[in-house]
């Protein structure tokens, strides 16, 4: 069934206006709304139909605080690794874990080695599949008027142990979800001058040599 012009426009609007949010209101997310967003995530495509995503909903204040401490340690370590940009990085707000209405951890399931369809030469397709689920939920949240932020500053093993994940399972993202006062007019890191939006690179038939300014074909 084809989409109407208005429906197509709505899809592109959600894509265009999706933002990685770090500022949230403390209002709770209605259970039925959270359920819709999780179902949107679960409808994502996955390589070999392995559906490798697992979600841990954080409802305990102590666990939420434990995750914040793990993120803060990595935030400091990242600043040190950035060298001369470290001070600028420390001034950025990189997460809204204390304020958001819902805190979720999206993870890779254990036992993924049993799924080799599409992964024999590209085993990282399990991670790509989880990213598709996250993006589904992100776009659905934007359409619902909710903000979402992807936090990737954490030591994987520390989060895995804190949440009691089995061997082989792996956390991929800490997701802040909730109501916001307003969506950023532009991506926050762009507005803060951290990095500009790059032009889309599209090559035809062969990769063009970036060193030659894209003028010559790579040999």
N, C-alpha and C positions, 0 to 999 in steps of 0.2 A: 504494500500500500504506500503510495507516494505521500510526501509531506506537503502541506500547503506552504505558500510563500511566507506566511507569518510564522509557521512552525520552523521552517528552515532558518529564518532570521533569528529566532530565539536560540537555536542551537549555536549559531555563530556568535551571538551576543554573549552567551555563557562562556564560550571559549575565549573570546576577546577580553571579557571583564573578570575572568578568574584571577584571583590574587593569592599570593602566599601571605596570609594574615598573621600578624604578631600582636595585635591589639584586640581585646575581646571584652564584652560585657559579661557579668557573672550569671546572667539569666540561664536557667536550665533549658536543655533541648528536650522538646516533647518526645516521649517514647515512640509514638507512631512515626514521627519525623526521622528519628534516629534509625528506626527499622527500615524505612524507605531508602535511606542513604546506604545502609549496609547491603540491602538487596541490590542497589545499583552497583556497588562494588562487586558483588558476587556474580553479576551478569557480564563481567569483563571477559574479553577473550583470553585464552591461555594456550600456550604451545602444547600440542598433543592432548589438549583438554585436561591437563593435569590439575588445574585449579589449586595452585600451591599456596594460596593466601590463607592465613589464619589471623584472627583479630582478638586481641586481649583488651577488654574494656576496663579502664582503671577507675574504680569507684572508692577505693580506700585512700584516705588522705595520707597515710604513712607511705604507701607505695608511690603515690604521686610525688611526694616530697623526695623519696629515694631516687626517682627518675630525674627530678630537677637537679639533685646533687650530682648525678652522673653526667648530666648535660653541662653543668657548670664546670666540672673538672675538664671536660673536653673543650669547652669554650676557651678556658685559659690556655690549655695546651695548643689549641689552634692559633690563638693570638701569638704565642711564642714562635710557632712554626712560620707565621706570616712575616716575621722580621719587622721591617720598617713600616709595614701596614698594620702591625699588631694593635697599636693604640687606636687607630681608626676603627678597626674591627671591634674592639672592646666597647666602643661608643654606640655600636649598632644594637638595636633590640632584635634578638635572634629567635625568640620564642615567647609564647603566651601561655605557658603551662600552668601558671598560678591562677590565671583569670578565666580560662575557657570553660564552657559549660560541660564539655565532654573531652576526655583524654583517652585516646586509643593507641594501641601499638599494633602495627601491621607487621606480620612476620611470615617468613617462609616455613612451610611445614617440614617435619622430619620425613625420612623415607623417600626423598626425591630421587634417589638413585634408581628407583624402580621405573621411573618415567624417562625413557630414552627417545621416545618419538619426538623428533625435532630438536633434541638436546645432545645427540651423540657427538657432534662436532661443535655445538654451541651450547654448552651446559648452562651458560648464564641466561638462557631464555626463561628459566624459572623466575629470575629476578625481573626480567622484562615483563613477565605476566603479572607479577605483583604490582609493578608500576602502573600497568593498565587498570588494575582494580582501584588503586589509589586515585588515578585521574578520573575514573568514572565517578567516584564518590565526591571528588573535588568539584567537578562540573555540576553534579546534581545538587550539592550544597549551595553553590553559587546561584543556581536556578531557584532554590528554596529561600534565598536571602540570608543564608548562613555563611560565615567565613570558615576557612580551614587553613592551617599552616602545617607544613612538613618540617619536622625537626630531625636533622641527620647528625647532629653533634653528640655522639655518644660512643662509648666503647662497647662493642657488640657483646662480648662475653659478660660484662657487668650487667647489662640489661637482661641477657638470657638467664643468668643466675637469679637476679632479683625476681623475675617473673616465673621462675620454675619451669622454664621451657625444657623439653627433652633434648637429649643429644641429637645433633643434626638439624634441629630447628634453629632459625636465625632471625632476630629482629631486623627489620628493614627501615622502618620509619616510626617516629612518634608523631601522632597527628593531633593537633589542637583543633577542636571543632566547637563552634558556638556562635552566638549572636554578636554582631558588631555594630558600633555606632555609625560607621561609614566604611565603604570599601576604598582602598587607595586608588587615586586616579591613574597612577602608573605603578608598575612594580616597585616596591619600596627600595630595593637595592639600586634601582635605576634612579629614583628620586634622590637618594642619598649620595649619588655620585660614585657608588662603588664600582659599577660596570654599566656600559651602555648596552642597548639592545643591538645585537649583531644582525647584519643582513643575512637572509636565507641563502645558503650556498647550494646551488643546483648545477650538477654537471651532466653532460650528455655523453653517454657511451663510455667515456674514460674520465678518470680523475685528472683535473687540471692542476698543474704544479703551482702551489701557493707561493713558492719562492719567486716565481716569475710573474707574480701579480695576476695569475689566472690566465695569462695570455698564451701560454704554450701547453701543449699536452704533456703529461708526465711520460717519461720514457723508461 
